[in-house]
């Protein structure tokens, strides 16, 4: 936008507005220290992801990671993965539909997912590096480009590649994972929604001084 000639004073890079949960728990939710525990891997499964079930089978077959899989409303797949999980010695959780994705992102070392808009931005807010297993042409290309440009995570579109990238991230005591995590800190904006709201309210106050804000609108804003 700067190259297009938009003045700096009109640009406000607050970030993508994510749920307040990320800001509220930024100081008390985080994955365990890799020096004293196993890596925690979160796999957010999407029905349209190529090879989704095989990716899950491969990461569950590995023994060195704690694994959480969310399968949405696919009960057949949930039963299959639950059976596989029962044979693992490492802690494993298989979830159906869940509203706990923000907490899961903040408490896992890495997430495997397609490069959806909300998921990518929430992973950034949680400082949880992504292994991108699918990119739908269009918007998702830009989501992955943001990660690639900052040297965060990896693109791995086959089950073999997903496993390989996870192993690479956590080898040598998690050296590469640590680099990804540090790079995320530079672009993570968990307070974006609150900062955007404050900016909008400030603009409304300025406008109110010029012309009274209609009563219904002011009441709605004050109750938000």
VENMOBEL-V84908 format. One record per residue. RES is the residue in three letters. D_FIRST is the distance of its C-alpha to the first C-alpha in whole Angstrom. Layout:
# VENMOBEL-V84908
{{RES	D_FIRST} {RES	D_FIRST}}
This chain:
# VENMOBEL-V84908
{{UNK	0} {UNK	4} {UNK	5} {UNK	5} {UNK	7} {UNK	6} {UNK	9} {UNK	9} {UNK	12} {UNK	10} {UNK	8} {UNK	11} {UNK	11} {UNK	15} {UNK	15} {UNK	17} {UNK	20} {UNK	23} {UNK	26} {UNK	28} {UNK	30} {UNK	28} {UNK	27} {UNK	31} {UNK	32} {UNK	30} {UNK	33} {UNK	36} {UNK	35} {UNK	34} {UNK	36} {UNK	39} {UNK	40} {UNK	40} {UNK	43} {UNK	45} {UNK	44} {UNK	43} {UNK	39} {UNK	38} {UNK	37} {UNK	35} {UNK	35} {UNK	33} {UNK	35} {UNK	33} {UNK	36} {UNK	34} {UNK	33} {UNK	35} {UNK	38} {UNK	37} {UNK	41} {UNK	42} {UNK	39} {UNK	41} {UNK	44} {UNK	43} {UNK	41} {UNK	44} {UNK	47} {UNK	45} {UNK	47} {UNK	45} {UNK	42} {UNK	43} {UNK	41} {UNK	40} {UNK	39} {UNK	38} {UNK	39} {UNK	38} {UNK	41} {UNK	42} {UNK	46} {UNK	47} {UNK	45} {UNK	45} {UNK	49} {UNK	49} {UNK	46} {UNK	48} {UNK	51} {UNK	50} {UNK	48} {UNK	52} {UNK	53} {UNK	50} {UNK	52} {UNK	48} {UNK	47} {UNK	45} {UNK	44} {UNK	43} {UNK	42} {UNK	41} {UNK	39} {UNK	37} {UNK	35} {UNK	35} {UNK	32} {UNK	31} {UNK	34} {UNK	34} {UNK	31} {UNK	32} {UNK	35} {UNK	35} {UNK	34} {UNK	32} {UNK	31} {UNK	31} {UNK	29} {UNK	27} {UNK	24} {UNK	23} {UNK	20} {UNK	23} {UNK	25} {UNK	22} {UNK	20} {UNK	24} {UNK	25} {UNK	22} {UNK	23} {UNK	27} {UNK	26} {UNK	28} {UNK	27} {UNK	27} {UNK	29} {UNK	27} {UNK	30} {UNK	28} {UNK	25} {UNK	25} {UNK	23} {UNK	20} {UNK	18} {UNK	20} {UNK	19} {UNK	16} {UNK	18} {UNK	20} {UNK	17} {UNK	16} {UNK	20} {UNK	20} {UNK	18} {UNK	19} {UNK	23} {UNK	24} {UNK	26} {UNK	27} {UNK	27} {UNK	31} {UNK	32} {UNK	36} {UNK	38} {UNK	39} {UNK	36} {UNK	35} {UNK	38} {UNK	38} {UNK	34} {UNK	36} {UNK	39} {UNK	36} {UNK	34} {UNK	37} {UNK	40} {UNK	41} {UNK	40} {UNK	37} {UNK	35} {UNK	32} {UNK	32} {UNK	32} {UNK	29} {UNK	27} {UNK	28} {UNK	27} {UNK	23} {UNK	23} {UNK	24} {UNK	20} {UNK	18} {UNK	21} {UNK	20} {UNK	23} {UNK	23} {UNK	19} {UNK	21} {UNK	23} {UNK	20} {UNK	18} {UNK	22} {UNK	23} {UNK	19} {UNK	20} {UNK	24} {UNK	23} {UNK	21} {UNK	24} {UNK	27} {UNK	25} {UNK	25} {UNK	29} {UNK	30} {UNK	29} {UNK	30} {UNK	32} {UNK	31} {UNK	33} {UNK	36} {UNK	35} {UNK	31} {UNK	32} {UNK	35} {UNK	32} {UNK	30} {UNK	33} {UNK	34} {UNK	31}}
